[in-house]
Amino acid sequence: MRLGNIIYDSDLHDHQKVDYINYFKADFDYLEMNVDIPTLYVGWSHVKKCNKDSELLPHINILSKEVIHNKFYWEFSFKENSEQHIIGVESFVQNTPEMYFTSRYTYINLDPVWFCIEDVDDLSSIIPKEIDVAYNYKDEMLYLLKDNKITGIDLKYYSYFEFKIKKIKDNVYKRTTNVVEDLKGETYQGHYNKFRSFDHLKRYMPVIVSK
């Protein structure tokens, strides 16, 4: 999955490229790119040059590196400001997963106490009737993806309240198109190695495994 773009015209210093970012050493107008993922321009002069004919140019301000929330940002080149360049590029890369996923998907945890869920039938009446992806993490959590909504079911918590976990899973799986059981956590660990700074990776795993 490519979660973001970095557009630059001079070298990125002290940065190791990651495989979830597109890197473009080129001049692209942001609006003409027609992208919908977080995008960083590196270089104050570069971002102005690339967007000189864009209606967004008046909104590109040296006092604010955010042009469009979760979408369009800029950072100094190494030559313009070496310290801010290194910190800013790395910060964008680390924050890209958060910006990408939270701007596209909503998340709700079905706490049985908060939602007054008394039995499995109550739970079944709340979860989606049709589920695109169900991701089972170590029989500890179920994450259900339907369109752009993710539902979390804490199986360990439900077990504490003596819910029949097998029945919960059966009810979920029979209405799910794609079931992914990660009972040893190996799939999660593989992606965690890429997204170590992303605190909420687990809840978005059904999106990742569906790609």
Steps between C-alpha positions, in 0.01 A plus 500: 500500500620849418375731771670827411712700255822698538580740217846653493767643270808466722632214709320386815766500771520247786188326373463132416225450246204284602284287273166655598599842362517603133811708431492738204803706407300725272283810467133416555211738556306361798153544346608362164633186673141423604617296800315428820784393728724711728755685290814686608692748286862538604636850449331835558608620157405166347143493633441854372651422160294183455175673593566845355192483275278326756207651684663358814804728472354771731452231767864390491641694794853495639350529850300177464620177345147362476317611187212249512446296815614138461562564130751766400814605691839653427840490667828686452774351285828413671664807346221730624496371858690181575361435848134553412547304179621185676241519779213597270548229238532230766194632685291490183604142425421386855163677505388397151326175611300691764399767248412247232289260704324738739386724215337203321367267767302534818554264791273387781574252778190302600549503875230269646459721809483831317258363236298293749565179306362214706552200272627389161166572336522862617848525351387341174223758466753784521777386266455545123278248325760471226872532574773552241795379711527347847850502648559276805810593700609207718142427603534815710338757271268494203511796264216523248516714188187610317550773241686773691399392851700273731346328802711354779393207720728424794464123531700482823269757657188320381644174635538666840123559496448134404386557143532198271796604286453224244144615441617860456755392240253273321245781478763736363658260253176387339424856392858583390639491146866476602610351835864537603608309810835622626513262797876528553516871421750444222311709243471787745867476595603517136318830458603630843861486385405761238271714716671500841394857577131435417326430832167391347627254242295204626163662446586575135633152422176395321564782253862402451435128450224576251739677262 
